[in-house]
Amino acid sequence: MTLGEAEKPLTEAVADTGTGPEPAAGAATADPVEAPAVHALAVVATHYPIAPGYSVNVRSGPGTNHGVVRILPVGASVSVNCQMYGTTETGPYGTTRIWDNIANGQFVSDAYVHTGSDGFIAPRCD
């Protein structure tokens, strides 16, 4: 794969029919018979908005008894990796014990995340 091919968006690289420009003279080319098959899976991360007008504490665990590791600014959105029960919190989206894991060691109360559900929308954290 040339550097130019690596920079193509995934959909373009998968759809490449090989009819593009010829390689530069002396450039190495792969034998199509020996080239490995490439299988691409589209991974789409769903981002959920934080309640409008709120900056939200991100904690090291699922509860207010865990330290704040950073603060999400107003207008932020998050992807939810997994969810688990923690301390009960009340926010713009109700009262809940569900906490959303948004990164390794980073949790926010689901009461501040617009997931569209009062229940679990992601696998439970181990």
Backbone as XML, in Angstrom:
<?xml version="1.0"?>
<chain id="A" units="angstrom">
  <residue number="1" name="MET">
    <atom name="N" x="0.851" y="-1.161" z="0.000"/>
    <atom name="CA" x="0.000" y="0.000" z="0.000"/>
    <atom name="C" x="0.900" y="1.227" z="0.000"/>
  </residue>
  <residue number="2" name="THR">
    <atom name="N" x="0.589" y="2.172" z="-0.843"/>
    <atom name="CA" x="1.374" y="3.401" z="-0.885"/>
    <atom name="C" x="0.842" y="4.369" z="0.150"/>
  </residue>
  <residue number="3" name="LEU">
    <atom name="N" x="1.610" y="5.390" z="0.467"/>
    <atom name="CA" x="1.195" y="6.383" z="1.436"/>
    <atom name="C" x="-0.117" y="7.025" z="1.013"/>
  </residue>
  <residue number="4" name="GLY">
    <atom name="N" x="-0.273" y="7.310" z="-0.260"/>
    <atom name="CA" x="-1.505" y="7.924" z="-0.758"/>
    <atom name="C" x="-2.714" y="7.049" z="-0.493"/>
  </residue>
  <residue number="5" name="GLU">
    <atom name="N" x="-2.562" y="5.721" z="-0.616"/>
    <atom name="CA" x="-3.677" y="4.825" z="-0.363"/>
    <atom name="C" x="-4.035" y="4.822" z="1.118"/>
  </residue>
  <residue number="6" name="ALA">
    <atom name="N" x="-3.049" y="4.918" z="1.999"/>
    <atom name="CA" x="-3.311" y="4.889" z="3.430"/>
    <atom name="C" x="-4.090" y="6.116" z="3.872"/>
  </residue>
  <residue number="7" name="GLU">
    <atom name="N" x="-3.966" y="7.210" z="3.129"/>
    <atom name="CA" x="-4.650" y="8.436" z="3.512"/>
    <atom name="C" x="-6.077" y="8.502" z="2.990"/>
  </residue>
  <residue number="8" name="LYS">
    <atom name="N" x="-6.485" y="7.587" z="2.110"/>
    <atom name="CA" x="-7.834" y="7.603" z="1.567"/>
    <atom name="C" x="-8.828" y="7.243" z="2.658"/>
  </residue>
  <residue number="9" name="PRO">
    <atom name="N" x="-10.036" y="7.822" z="2.619"/>
    <atom name="CA" x="-11.065" y="7.392" z="3.558"/>
    <atom name="C" x="-11.335" y="5.902" z="3.350"/>
  </residue>
  <residue number="10" name="LEU">
    <atom name="N" x="-11.784" y="5.224" z="4.387"/>
    <atom name="CA" x="-12.011" y="3.785" z="4.331"/>
    <atom name="C" x="-12.937" y="3.410" z="3.186"/>
  </residue>
  <residue number="11" name="THR">
    <atom name="N" x="-14.026" y="4.152" z="2.989"/>
    <atom name="CA" x="-14.968" y="3.798" z="1.934"/>
    <atom name="C" x="-14.321" y="3.923" z="0.565"/>
  </residue>
  <residue number="12" name="GLU">
    <atom name="N" x="-13.465" y="4.910" z="0.393"/>
    <atom name="CA" x="-12.801" y="5.084" z="-0.888"/>
    <atom name="C" x="-11.767" y="3.982" z="-1.111"/>
  </residue>
  <residue number="13" name="ALA">
    <atom name="N" x="-11.024" y="3.640" z="-0.071"/>
    <atom name="CA" x="-10.004" y="2.608" z="-0.205"/>
    <atom name="C" x="-10.631" y="1.256" z="-0.510"/>
  </residue>
  <residue number="14" name="VAL">
    <atom name="N" x="-11.762" y="0.930" z="0.094"/>
    <atom name="CA" x="-12.424" y="-0.348" z="-0.154"/>
    <atom name="C" x="-12.997" y="-0.376" z="-1.559"/>
  </residue>
  <residue number="15" name="ALA">
    <atom name="N" x="-13.501" y="0.759" z="-2.038"/>
    <atom name="CA" x="-14.123" y="0.816" z="-3.348"/>
    <atom name="C" x="-13.102" y="0.965" z="-4.472"/>
  </residue>
  <residue number="16" name="ASP">
    <atom name="N" x="-11.831" y="1.107" z="-4.160"/>
    <atom name="CA" x="-10.786" y="1.301" z="-5.161"/>
    <atom name="C" x="-10.758" y="0.111" z="-6.107"/>
  </residue>
  <residue number="17" name="THR">
    <atom name="N" x="-10.927" y="0.382" z="-7.399"/>
    <atom name="CA" x="-10.964" y="-0.697" z="-8.387"/>
    <atom name="C" x="-9.631" y="-0.920" z="-9.060"/>
  </residue>
  <residue number="18" name="GLY">
    <atom name="N" x="-8.623" y="-0.151" z="-8.671"/>
    <atom name="CA" x="-7.308" y="-0.331" z="-9.278"/>
    <atom name="C" x="-7.167" y="0.373" z="-10.610"/>
  </residue>
  <residue number="19" name="THR">
    <atom name="N" x="-8.119" y="1.220" z="-10.967"/>
    <atom name="CA" x="-8.055" y="1.913" z="-12.249"/>
    <atom name="C" x="-7.446" y="3.296" z="-12.116"/>
  </residue>
  <residue number="20" name="GLY">
    <atom name="N" x="-6.845" y="3.585" z="-10.980"/>
    <atom name="CA" x="-6.243" y="4.899" z="-10.739"/>
    <atom name="C" x="-4.944" y="5.047" z="-11.493"/>
  </residue>
  <residue number="21" name="PRO">
    <atom name="N" x="-4.168" y="6.061" z="-11.138"/>
    <atom name="CA" x="-2.919" y="6.328" z="-11.843"/>
    <atom name="C" x="-1.929" y="5.176" z="-11.670"/>
  </residue>
  <residue number="22" name="GLU">
    <atom name="N" x="-1.087" y="5.020" z="-12.656"/>
    <atom name="CA" x="-0.060" y="3.978" z="-12.617"/>
    <atom name="C" x="0.999" y="4.363" z="-11.601"/>
  </residue>
  <residue number="23" name="PRO">
    <atom name="N" x="1.648" y="3.384" z="-10.944"/>
    <atom name="CA" x="2.705" y="3.716" z="-9.997"/>
    <atom name="C" x="3.888" y="4.357" z="-10.719"/>
  </residue>
  <residue number="24" name="ALA">
    <atom name="N" x="4.631" y="5.135" z="-9.984"/>
    <atom name="CA" x="5.809" y="5.792" z="-10.547"/>
    <atom name="C" x="6.821" y="4.739" z="-10.990"/>
  </residue>
  <residue number="25" name="ALA">
    <atom name="N" x="7.638" y="5.093" z="-11.953"/>
    <atom name="CA" x="8.638" y="4.163" z="-12.449"/>
    <atom name="C" x="9.535" y="3.720" z="-11.303"/>
  </residue>
  <residue number="26" name="GLY">
    <atom name="N" x="9.765" y="2.429" z="-11.210"/>
    <atom name="CA" x="10.624" y="1.874" z="-10.175"/>
    <atom name="C" x="9.903" y="1.618" z="-8.860"/>
  </residue>
  <residue number="27" name="ALA">
    <atom name="N" x="8.630" y="2.004" z="-8.754"/>
    <atom name="CA" x="7.888" y="1.780" z="-7.512"/>
    <atom name="C" x="7.531" y="0.309" z="-7.395"/>
  </residue>
  <residue number="28" name="ALA">
    <atom name="N" x="7.546" y="-0.192" z="-6.188"/>
    <atom name="CA" x="7.195" y="-1.593" z="-5.963"/>
    <atom name="C" x="5.699" y="-1.764" z="-6.119"/>
  </residue>
  <residue number="29" name="THR">
    <atom name="N" x="5.285" y="-2.838" z="-6.756"/>
    <atom name="CA" x="3.868" y="-3.134" z="-6.908"/>
    <atom name="C" x="3.620" y="-4.529" z="-6.362"/>
  </residue>
  <residue number="30" name="ALA">
    <atom name="N" x="2.445" y="-4.729" z="-5.785"/>
    <atom name="CA" x="2.095" y="-6.030" z="-5.230"/>
    <atom name="C" x="1.518" y="-6.907" z="-6.330"/>
  </residue>
  <residue number="31" name="ASP">
    <atom name="N" x="1.878" y="-8.173" z="-6.307"/>
    <atom name="CA" x="1.305" y="-9.145" z="-7.229"/>
    <atom name="C" x="-0.125" y="-9.399" z="-6.775"/>
  </residue>
  <residue number="32" name="PRO">
    <atom name="N" x="-1.143" y="-9.134" z="-7.633"/>
    <atom name="CA" x="-2.527" y="-9.271" z="-7.188"/>
    <atom name="C" x="-2.880" y="-10.687" z="-6.731"/>
  </residue>
  <residue number="33" name="VAL">
    <atom name="N" x="-2.170" y="-11.687" z="-7.208"/>
    <atom name="CA" x="-2.454" y="-13.054" z="-6.796"/>
    <atom name="C" x="-1.994" y="-13.280" z="-5.361"/>
  </residue>
  <residue number="34" name="GLU">
    <atom name="N" x="-0.907" y="-12.642" z="-4.954"/>
    <atom name="CA" x="-0.356" y="-12.855" z="-3.629"/>
    <atom name="C" x="-0.813" y="-11.809" z="-2.609"/>
  </residue>
  <residue number="35" name="ALA">
    <atom name="N" x="-1.488" y="-10.777" z="-3.051"/>
    <atom name="CA" x="-1.917" y="-9.727" z="-2.126"/>
    <atom name="C" x="-2.979" y="-10.276" z="-1.182"/>
  </residue>
  <residue number="36" name="PRO">
    <atom name="N" x="-2.873" y="-9.990" z="0.104"/>
    <atom name="CA" x="-3.879" y="-10.481" z="1.052"/>
    <atom name="C" x="-5.203" y="-9.766" z="0.851"/>
  </residue>
  <residue number="37" name="ALA">
    <atom name="N" x="-6.276" y="-10.478" z="1.125"/>
    <atom name="CA" x="-7.610" y="-9.882" z="1.027"/>
    <atom name="C" x="-7.790" y="-8.897" z="2.174"/>
  </residue>
  <residue number="38" name="VAL">
    <atom name="N" x="-8.453" y="-7.790" z="1.904"/>
    <atom name="CA" x="-8.707" y="-6.786" z="2.921"/>
    <atom name="C" x="-10.198" y="-6.780" z="3.207"/>
  </residue>
  <residue number="39" name="HIS">
    <atom name="N" x="-10.528" y="-6.974" z="4.453"/>
    <atom name="CA" x="-11.926" y="-6.929" z="4.871"/>
    <atom name="C" x="-12.077" y="-5.766" z="5.829"/>
  </residue>
  <residue number="40" name="ALA">
    <atom name="N" x="-13.005" y="-4.890" z="5.531"/>
    <atom name="CA" x="-13.204" y="-3.720" z="6.379"/>
    <atom name="C" x="-14.572" y="-3.793" z="7.038"/>
  </residue>
  <residue number="41" name="LEU">
    <atom name="N" x="-14.603" y="-3.505" z="8.312"/>
    <atom name="CA" x="-15.853" y="-3.404" z="9.046"/>
    <atom name="C" x="-16.054" y="-1.951" z="9.403"/>
  </residue>
  <residue number="42" name="ALA">
    <atom name="N" x="-17.236" y="-1.442" z="9.114"/>
    <atom name="CA" x="-17.529" y="-0.061" z="9.468"/>
    <atom name="C" x="-17.868" y="-0.004" z="10.951"/>
  </residue>
  <residue number="43" name="VAL">
    <atom name="N" x="-17.114" y="0.775" z="11.695"/>
    <atom name="CA" x="-17.373" y="0.956" z="13.115"/>
    <atom name="C" x="-17.869" y="2.377" z="13.287"/>
  </residue>
  <residue number="44" name="VAL">
    <atom name="N" x="-19.097" y="2.490" z="13.733"/>
    <atom name="CA" x="-19.690" y="3.803" z="13.896"/>
    <atom name="C" x="-19.916" y="4.044" z="15.388"/>
  </residue>
  <residue number="45" name="ALA">
    <atom name="N" x="-19.239" y="5.012" z="15.928"/>
    <atom name="CA" x="-19.419" y="5.361" z="17.332"/>
    <atom name="C" x="-20.614" y="6.294" z="17.440"/>
  </residue>
  <residue number="46" name="THR">
    <atom name="N" x="-21.519" y="5.982" z="18.357"/>
    <atom name="CA" x="-22.663" y="6.839" z="18.589"/>
    <atom name="C" x="-22.299" y="7.837" z="19.672"/>
  </residue>
  <residue number="47" name="HIS">
    <atom name="N" x="-22.511" y="9.084" z="19.384"/>
    <atom name="CA" x="-22.232" y="10.140" z="20.350"/>
    <atom name="C" x="-23.550" y="10.660" z="20.900"/>
  </residue>
  <residue number="48" name="TYR">
    <atom name="N" x="-23.591" y="10.819" z="22.207"/>
    <atom name="CA" x="-24.775" y="11.308" z="22.896"/>
    <atom name="C" x="-24.467" y="12.677" z="23.473"/>
  </residue>
  <residue number="49" name="PRO">
    <atom name="N" x="-25.376" y="13.649" z="23.273"/>
    <atom name="CA" x="-25.104" y="14.994" z="23.781"/>
    <atom name="C" x="-25.278" y="15.104" z="25.293"/>
  </residue>
  <residue number="50" name="ILE">
    <atom name="N" x="-24.435" y="15.935" z="25.879"/>
    <atom name="CA" x="-24.608" y="16.321" z="27.277"/>
    <atom name="C" x="-25.747" y="17.338" z="27.298"/>
  </residue>
  <residue number="51" name="ALA">
    <atom name="N" x="-26.514" y="17.365" z="28.384"/>
    <atom name="CA" x="-27.661" y="18.275" z="28.491"/>
    <atom name="C" x="-27.251" y="19.703" z="28.146"/>
  </residue>
  <residue number="52" name="PRO">
    <atom name="N" x="-28.062" y="20.377" z="27.333"/>
    <atom name="CA" x="-27.734" y="21.754" z="26.929"/>
    <atom name="C" x="-27.545" y="22.675" z="28.140"/>
  </residue>
  <residue number="53" name="GLY">
    <atom name="N" x="-26.496" y="23.478" z="28.079"/>
    <atom name="CA" x="-26.229" y="24.450" z="29.124"/>
    <atom name="C" x="-25.464" y="23.920" z="30.329"/>
  </residue>
  <residue number="54" name="TYR">
    <atom name="N" x="-25.073" y="22.639" z="30.284"/>
    <atom name="CA" x="-24.373" y="22.041" z="31.422"/>
    <atom name="C" x="-22.929" y="21.717" z="31.072"/>
  </residue>
  <residue number="55" name="SER">
    <atom name="N" x="-22.025" y="22.001" z="32.010"/>
    <atom name="CA" x="-20.684" y="21.422" z="31.973"/>
    <atom name="C" x="-20.748" y="20.318" z="33.018"/>
  </residue>
  <residue number="56" name="VAL">
    <atom name="N" x="-20.144" y="19.178" z="32.730"/>
    <atom name="CA" x="-20.350" y="17.992" z="33.566"/>
    <atom name="C" x="-19.019" y="17.445" z="34.062"/>
  </residue>
  <residue number="57" name="ASN">
    <atom name="N" x="-18.981" y="17.115" z="35.348"/>
    <atom name="CA" x="-17.801" y="16.497" z="35.935"/>
    <atom name="C" x="-17.640" y="15.073" z="35.415"/>
  </residue>
  <residue number="58" name="VAL">
    <atom name="N" x="-16.438" y="14.737" z="35.004"/>
    <atom name="CA" x="-16.085" y="13.375" z="34.618"/>
    <atom name="C" x="-15.311" y="12.817" z="35.803"/>
  </residue>
  <residue number="59" name="ARG">
    <atom name="N" x="-15.761" y="11.676" z="36.315"/>
    <atom name="CA" x="-15.174" y="11.117" z="37.530"/>
    <atom name="C" x="-14.422" y="9.832" z="37.241"/>
  </residue>
  <residue number="60" name="SER">
    <atom name="N" x="-13.528" y="9.470" z="38.142"/>
    <atom name="CA" x="-12.688" y="8.285" z="37.962"/>
    <atom name="C" x="-13.442" y="6.981" z="38.205"/>
  </residue>
  <residue number="61" name="GLY">
    <atom name="N" x="-14.647" y="7.055" z="38.719"/>
    <atom name="CA" x="-15.481" y="5.881" z="38.960"/>
    <atom name="C" x="-16.940" y="6.281" z="38.922"/>
  </residue>
  <residue number="62" name="PRO">
    <atom name="N" x="-17.836" y="5.309" z="39.072"/>
    <atom name="CA" x="-19.274" y="5.565" z="38.922"/>
    <atom name="C" x="-19.933" y="6.156" z="40.168"/>
  </residue>
  <residue number="63" name="GLY">
    <atom name="N" x="-19.552" y="7.364" z="40.534"/>
    <atom name="CA" x="-20.196" y="8.006" z="41.671"/>
    <atom name="C" x="-19.494" y="9.271" z="42.088"/>
  </residue>
  <residue number="64" name="THR">
    <atom name="N" x="-20.227" y="10.081" z="42.853"/>
    <atom name="CA" x="-19.662" y="11.348" z="43.317"/>
    <atom name="C" x="-18.608" y="11.140" z="44.398"/>
  </residue>
  <residue number="65" name="ASN">
    <atom name="N" x="-18.474" y="9.913" z="44.884"/>
    <atom name="CA" x="-17.419" y="9.600" z="45.845"/>
    <atom name="C" x="-16.069" y="9.379" z="45.154"/>
  </residue>
  <residue number="66" name="HIS">
    <atom name="N" x="-16.038" y="9.437" z="43.828"/>
    <atom name="CA" x="-14.795" y="9.318" z="43.052"/>
    <atom name="C" x="-14.348" y="10.713" z="42.629"/>
  </residue>
  <residue number="67" name="GLY">
    <atom name="N" x="-13.050" y="10.887" z="42.474"/>
    <atom name="CA" x="-12.491" y="12.185" z="42.120"/>
    <atom name="C" x="-12.846" y="12.640" z="40.710"/>
  </residue>
  <residue number="68" name="VAL">
    <atom name="N" x="-12.838" y="13.944" z="40.514"/>
    <atom name="CA" x="-13.075" y="14.549" z="39.195"/>
    <atom name="C" x="-11.769" y="14.492" z="38.410"/>
  </residue>
  <residue number="69" name="VAL">
    <atom name="N" x="-11.828" y="13.919" z="37.189"/>
    <atom name="CA" x="-10.616" y="13.832" z="36.362"/>
    <atom name="C" x="-10.581" y="14.913" z="35.283"/>
  </residue>
  <residue number="70" name="ARG">
    <atom name="N" x="-11.733" y="15.412" z="34.926"/>
    <atom name="CA" x="-11.830" y="16.531" z="33.976"/>
    <atom name="C" x="-13.270" y="17.012" z="33.966"/>
  </residue>
  <residue number="71" name="ILE">
    <atom name="N" x="-13.533" y="18.071" z="33.242"/>
    <atom name="CA" x="-14.885" y="18.617" z="33.135"/>
    <atom name="C" x="-15.242" y="18.727" z="31.656"/>
  </residue>
  <residue number="72" name="LEU">
    <atom name="N" x="-16.398" y="18.174" z="31.292"/>
    <atom name="CA" x="-16.873" y="18.305" z="29.906"/>
    <atom name="C" x="-17.461" y="19.698" z="29.738"/>
  </residue>
  <residue number="73" name="PRO">
    <atom name="N" x="-17.091" y="20.397" z="28.686"/>
    <atom name="CA" x="-17.619" y="21.751" z="28.491"/>
    <atom name="C" x="-19.065" y="21.730" z="27.984"/>
  </residue>
  <residue number="74" name="VAL">
    <atom name="N" x="-19.725" y="22.867" z="28.106"/>
    <atom name="CA" x="-21.070" y="23.031" z="27.563"/>
    <atom name="C" x="-21.029" y="22.694" z="26.073"/>
  </residue>
  <residue number="75" name="GLY">
    <atom name="N" x="-21.993" y="21.917" z="25.612"/>
    <atom name="CA" x="-22.073" y="21.536" z="24.197"/>
    <atom name="C" x="-21.345" y="20.257" z="23.844"/>
  </residue>
  <residue number="76" name="ALA">
    <atom name="N" x="-20.762" y="19.596" z="24.832"/>
    <atom name="CA" x="-20.007" y="18.358" z="24.560"/>
    <atom name="C" x="-20.952" y="17.202" z="24.241"/>
  </residue>
  <residue number="77" name="SER">
    <atom name="N" x="-20.394" y="16.197" z="23.599"/>
    <atom name="CA" x="-21.094" y="14.929" z="23.406"/>
    <atom name="C" x="-20.104" y="13.826" z="23.733"/>
  </residue>
  <residue number="78" name="VAL">
    <atom name="N" x="-20.641" y="12.646" z="24.081"/>
    <atom name="CA" x="-19.786" y="11.539" z="24.504"/>
    <atom name="C" x="-20.224" y="10.247" z="23.821"/>
  </residue>
  <residue number="79" name="SER">
    <atom name="N" x="-19.294" y="9.324" z="23.686"/>
    <atom name="CA" x="-19.653" y="7.963" z="23.291"/>
    <atom name="C" x="-19.655" y="7.143" z="24.576"/>
  </residue>
  <residue number="80" name="VAL">
    <atom name="N" x="-20.576" y="6.208" z="24.669"/>
    <atom name="CA" x="-20.724" y="5.404" z="25.877"/>
    <atom name="C" x="-20.186" y="4.012" z="25.596"/>
  </residue>
  <residue number="81" name="ASN">
    <atom name="N" x="-19.086" y="3.648" z="26.266"/>
    <atom name="CA" x="-18.472" y="2.335" z="26.071"/>
    <atom name="C" x="-19.234" y="1.242" z="26.795"/>
  </residue>
  <residue number="82" name="CYS">
    <atom name="N" x="-19.618" y="1.535" z="28.038"/>
    <atom name="CA" x="-20.365" y="0.601" z="28.863"/>
    <atom name="C" x="-21.007" y="1.397" z="29.984"/>
  </residue>
  <residue number="83" name="GLN">
    <atom name="N" x="-21.890" y="0.740" z="30.744"/>
    <atom name="CA" x="-22.585" y="1.419" z="31.826"/>
    <atom name="C" x="-22.619" y="0.532" z="33.065"/>
  </residue>
  <residue number="84" name="MET">
    <atom name="N" x="-22.753" y="1.176" z="34.225"/>
    <atom name="CA" x="-22.864" y="0.425" z="35.469"/>
    <atom name="C" x="-23.588" y="1.261" z="36.511"/>
  </residue>
  <residue number="85" name="TYR">
    <atom name="N" x="-24.044" y="0.589" z="37.565"/>
    <atom name="CA" x="-24.688" y="1.299" z="38.655"/>
    <atom name="C" x="-23.652" y="1.956" z="39.548"/>
  </residue>
  <residue number="86" name="GLY">
    <atom name="N" x="-24.022" y="3.121" z="40.084"/>
    <atom name="CA" x="-23.180" y="3.852" z="41.017"/>
    <atom name="C" x="-24.081" y="4.653" z="41.939"/>
  </residue>
  <residue number="87" name="THR">
    <atom name="N" x="-23.602" y="5.799" z="42.387"/>
    <atom name="CA" x="-24.414" y="6.628" z="43.274"/>
    <atom name="C" x="-25.593" y="7.218" z="42.505"/>
  </residue>
  <residue number="88" name="THR">
    <atom name="N" x="-26.655" y="7.505" z="43.220"/>
    <atom name="CA" x="-27.859" y="8.087" z="42.622"/>
    <atom name="C" x="-27.651" y="9.573" z="42.393"/>
  </residue>
  <residue number="89" name="GLU">
    <atom name="N" x="-27.942" y="10.014" z="41.167"/>
    <atom name="CA" x="-27.797" y="11.428" z="40.804"/>
    <atom name="C" x="-29.073" y="11.918" z="40.128"/>
  </residue>
  <residue number="90" name="THR">
    <atom name="N" x="-29.379" y="13.185" z="40.339"/>
    <atom name="CA" x="-30.519" y="13.819" z="39.689"/>
    <atom name="C" x="-29.996" y="14.905" z="38.768"/>
  </residue>
  <residue number="91" name="GLY">
    <atom name="N" x="-30.473" y="14.901" z="37.534"/>
    <atom name="CA" x="-30.061" y="15.884" z="36.543"/>
    <atom name="C" x="-31.209" y="16.195" z="35.609"/>
  </residue>
  <residue number="92" name="PRO">
    <atom name="N" x="-30.931" y="16.864" z="34.522"/>
    <atom name="CA" x="-31.982" y="17.265" z="33.589"/>
    <atom name="C" x="-32.727" y="16.091" z="32.954"/>
  </residue>
  <residue number="93" name="TYR">
    <atom name="N" x="-32.120" y="14.905" z="32.948"/>
    <atom name="CA" x="-32.774" y="13.736" z="32.361"/>
    <atom name="C" x="-33.268" y="12.759" z="33.415"/>
  </residue>
  <residue number="94" name="GLY">
    <atom name="N" x="-33.522" y="13.269" z="34.629"/>
    <atom name="CA" x="-34.125" y="12.447" z="35.666"/>
    <atom name="C" x="-33.158" y="12.042" z="36.757"/>
  </residue>
  <residue number="95" name="THR">
    <atom name="N" x="-33.624" y="11.117" z="37.585"/>
    <atom name="CA" x="-32.829" y="10.574" z="38.681"/>
    <atom name="C" x="-32.443" y="9.153" z="38.318"/>
  </residue>
  <residue number="96" name="THR">
    <atom name="N" x="-31.163" y="8.843" z="38.456"/>
    <atom name="CA" x="-30.679" y="7.533" z="38.033"/>
    <atom name="C" x="-29.461" y="7.112" z="38.838"/>
  </residue>
  <residue number="97" name="ARG">
    <atom name="N" x="-29.241" y="5.806" z="38.866"/>
    <atom name="CA" x="-28.013" y="5.242" z="39.439"/>
    <atom name="C" x="-27.063" y="4.794" z="38.327"/>
  </residue>
  <residue number="98" name="ILE">
    <atom name="N" x="-27.455" y="4.997" z="37.063"/>
    <atom name="CA" x="-26.636" y="4.550" z="35.930"/>
    <atom name="C" x="-25.539" y="5.572" z="35.654"/>
  </residue>
  <residue number="99" name="TRP">
    <atom name="N" x="-24.319" y="5.064" z="35.499"/>
    <atom name="CA" x="-23.161" y="5.884" z="35.143"/>
    <atom name="C" x="-22.600" y="5.362" z="33.831"/>
  </residue>
  <residue number="100" name="ASP">
    <atom name="N" x="-22.222" y="6.294" z="32.955"/>
    <atom name="CA" x="-21.716" y="5.970" z="31.621"/>
    <atom name="C" x="-20.196" y="6.040" z="31.602"/>
  </residue>
  <residue number="101" name="ASN">
    <atom name="N" x="-19.562" y="4.966" z="31.155"/>
    <atom name="CA" x="-18.113" y="4.959" z="30.978"/>
    <atom name="C" x="-17.832" y="5.555" z="29.605"/>
  </residue>
  <residue number="102" name="ILE">
    <atom name="N" x="-17.110" y="6.688" z="29.582"/>
    <atom name="CA" x="-16.853" y="7.375" z="28.315"/>
    <atom name="C" x="-15.412" y="7.204" z="27.845"/>
  </residue>
  <residue number="103" name="ALA">
    <atom name="N" x="-14.557" y="6.685" z="28.708"/>
    <atom name="CA" x="-13.153" y="6.394" z="28.391"/>
    <atom name="C" x="-12.600" y="5.598" z="29.569"/>
  </residue>
  <residue number="104" name="ASN">
    <atom name="N" x="-11.411" y="5.080" z="29.419"/>
    <atom name="CA" x="-10.807" y="4.294" z="30.486"/>
    <atom name="C" x="-10.701" y="5.129" z="31.767"/>
  </residue>
  <residue number="105" name="GLY">
    <atom name="N" x="-11.396" y="4.687" z="32.818"/>
    <atom name="CA" x="-11.356" y="5.400" z="34.084"/>
    <atom name="C" x="-12.105" y="6.713" z="34.091"/>
  </residue>
  <residue number="106" name="GLN">
    <atom name="N" x="-13.098" y="6.879" z="33.186"/>
    <atom name="CA" x="-13.845" y="8.135" z="33.109"/>
    <atom name="C" x="-15.347" y="7.845" z="33.025"/>
  </residue>
  <residue number="107" name="PHE">
    <atom name="N" x="-16.094" y="8.388" z="33.997"/>
    <atom name="CA" x="-17.531" y="8.143" z="34.100"/>
    <atom name="C" x="-18.288" y="9.451" z="34.263"/>
  </residue>
  <residue number="108" name="VAL">
    <atom name="N" x="-19.495" y="9.497" z="33.679"/>
    <atom name="CA" x="-20.417" y="10.605" z="33.895"/>
    <atom name="C" x="-21.776" y="10.021" z="34.239"/>
  </residue>
  <residue number="109" name="SER">
    <atom name="N" x="-22.532" y="10.751" z="35.053"/>
    <atom name="CA" x="-23.867" y="10.293" z="35.408"/>
    <atom name="C" x="-24.763" y="10.346" z="34.179"/>
  </residue>
  <residue number="110" name="ASP">
    <atom name="N" x="-25.539" y="9.278" z="33.985"/>
    <atom name="CA" x="-26.467" y="9.212" z="32.854"/>
    <atom name="C" x="-27.569" y="10.260" z="32.976"/>
  </residue>
  <residue number="111" name="ALA">
    <atom name="N" x="-27.732" y="10.859" z="34.141"/>
    <atom name="CA" x="-28.734" y="11.906" z="34.340"/>
    <atom name="C" x="-28.416" y="13.158" z="33.524"/>
  </residue>
  <residue number="112" name="TYR">
    <atom name="N" x="-27.179" y="13.261" z="33.014"/>
    <atom name="CA" x="-26.756" y="14.420" z="32.232"/>
    <atom name="C" x="-26.490" y="14.092" z="30.761"/>
  </residue>
  <residue number="113" name="VAL">
    <atom name="N" x="-26.729" y="12.848" z="30.365"/>
    <atom name="CA" x="-26.446" y="12.407" z="28.994"/>
    <atom name="C" x="-27.764" y="12.042" z="28.316"/>
  </residue>
  <residue number="114" name="HIS">
    <atom name="N" x="-28.024" y="12.637" z="27.164"/>
    <atom name="CA" x="-29.272" y="12.373" z="26.446"/>
    <atom name="C" x="-29.133" y="11.107" z="25.603"/>
  </residue>
  <residue number="115" name="THR">
    <atom name="N" x="-29.418" y="9.952" z="26.227"/>
    <atom name="CA" x="-29.336" y="8.674" z="25.514"/>
    <atom name="C" x="-30.670" y="8.278" z="24.909"/>
  </residue>
  <residue number="116" name="GLY">
    <atom name="N" x="-31.750" y="8.950" z="25.332"/>
    <atom name="CA" x="-33.078" y="8.595" z="24.834"/>
    <atom name="C" x="-33.699" y="7.437" z="25.593"/>
  </residue>
  <residue number="117" name="SER">
    <atom name="N" x="-33.090" y="7.030" z="26.700"/>
    <atom name="CA" x="-33.592" y="5.894" z="27.467"/>
    <atom name="C" x="-33.343" y="6.126" z="28.950"/>
  </residue>
  <residue number="118" name="ASP">
    <atom name="N" x="-34.232" y="5.570" z="29.783"/>
    <atom name="CA" x="-34.024" y="5.602" z="31.228"/>
    <atom name="C" x="-33.266" y="4.372" z="31.696"/>
  </residue>
  <residue number="119" name="GLY">
    <atom name="N" x="-32.971" y="3.451" z="30.771"/>
    <atom name="CA" x="-32.275" y="2.220" z="31.108"/>
    <atom name="C" x="-30.921" y="2.143" z="30.447"/>
  </residue>
  <residue number="120" name="PHE">
    <atom name="N" x="-30.378" y="0.935" z="30.428"/>
    <atom name="CA" x="-29.066" y="0.707" z="29.821"/>
    <atom name="C" x="-29.161" y="0.759" z="28.302"/>
  </residue>
  <residue number="121" name="ILE">
    <atom name="N" x="-28.214" y="1.442" z="27.681"/>
    <atom name="CA" x="-28.155" y="1.518" z="26.203"/>
    <atom name="C" x="-26.840" y="0.928" z="25.680"/>
  </residue>
  <residue number="122" name="ALA">
    <atom name="N" x="-26.009" y="0.456" z="26.611"/>
    <atom name="CA" x="-24.703" y="-0.113" z="26.263"/>
    <atom name="C" x="-24.475" y="-1.325" z="27.172"/>
  </residue>
  <residue number="123" name="PRO">
    <atom name="N" x="-23.495" y="-2.157" z="26.843"/>
    <atom name="CA" x="-23.211" y="-3.288" z="27.724"/>
    <atom name="C" x="-22.817" y="-2.818" z="29.118"/>
  </residue>
  <residue number="124" name="ARG">
    <atom name="N" x="-22.997" y="-3.686" z="30.089"/>
    <atom name="CA" x="-22.568" y="-3.358" z="31.454"/>
    <atom name="C" x="-21.067" y="-3.473" z="31.569"/>
  </residue>
  <residue number="125" name="CYS">
    <atom name="N" x="-20.475" y="-2.545" z="32.321"/>
    <atom name="CA" x="-19.035" y="-2.582" z="32.553"/>
    <atom name="C" x="-18.714" y="-3.760" z="33.466"/>
  </residue>
  <residue number="126" name="ASP">
    <atom name="N" x="-17.570" y="-4.373" z="33.254"/>
    <atom name="CA" x="-17.167" y="-5.502" z="34.119"/>
    <atom name="C" x="-16.684" y="-5.027" z="35.443"/>
  </residue>
</chain>
